[in-house]
């Protein structure tokens, strides 16, 4: 029997990881994710329903997707989040969640029932005032308590930190020190360009910047770990520490050659790359009772080799290219 190649692009990359944004809404207003003036929300009738999310996910799993991550916005602000999670957990697929942690405690039993093992929580500062500045909300204690709770309840906890030079780059070592006695994974993410987030290279804390800081504070103590297949991050730990840390360097050291990710926005559009401006509607054929397979094939066929076609420093620094893409809040984290 011939293998289905629907999820394989023209560079031979097979996409087994689907990230689904459940909503464009969020209870935080992080500066790197949401423009200061907010965004124009998509009318509700143009968003995927619970059944549509399940139907699309079901087709992707049948094609070979083995992992689904639910994102937003903040996925847990969606009122039917428990039902979506329950339906998706019936599929033969690993489910992950990316959340800001504010509502997560109330869904703890549901997450366990759905066999969710790993939770990724965004927290960009360990200081209440800086947390409030970047999120535009005073919720640090809530998020910190959620991190502790999920560790206690046996989840594998990962913390996402978007690094911005002059803002939180002085906290790199503070975050790594959390891993001394806590079995968590700290993930440093390079600040990426999207519409409305005022990105420029001067704000970038690079992969090498991070390693230089770590090696200075922990000389000869840095251990390189094996990365999982298709991993977006380079993984490390400090010798003798319980947890680990990782660097996701989409700008300076991208992982495009092993990418296996594809994204579905809350309004049912497929994005073959986080950086790409191109979008392919699955909701339109689905609601017309037509097959979504040709659209999936088309989306994968149009995928560039690197960063949505921004394959040179000049292109990545061209603001005209950034503004053709959505804001991060509307793509899905």
Buried (B, 14 or more C-beta within 10 A) or exposed (E): EEEEEBBBBEEEBBBBBBBBBBBBBBBBBBBBBBBEEEBEBBEEEEBBBBEBBBBBBBBBBEBBBEBBBBBBBBBBBBEEBBBBBBBBBEBEBBBBBBBBBBBBEEBBEBBEEBEBEBBBBBBBBBEEEBBBBBBEBEBBEBBBEBBEBBBEBEBBBBBBBBBBBEBBBEBBEEBBBBBEEBEBBBBBBBBBBBBBBEBEBEBBBBBEBBBEBBEEBBEEEBEEEEBEEBBBBBBBBBEEBEBBBBBBBBBBEBBBEEBBBBBBBBBBBBBBBBBBBBBBBBBEBBEEEEEBBEBBBEBBEBBBEBBBBBBEEEBBBBEEBBBEBBBBBBBBB
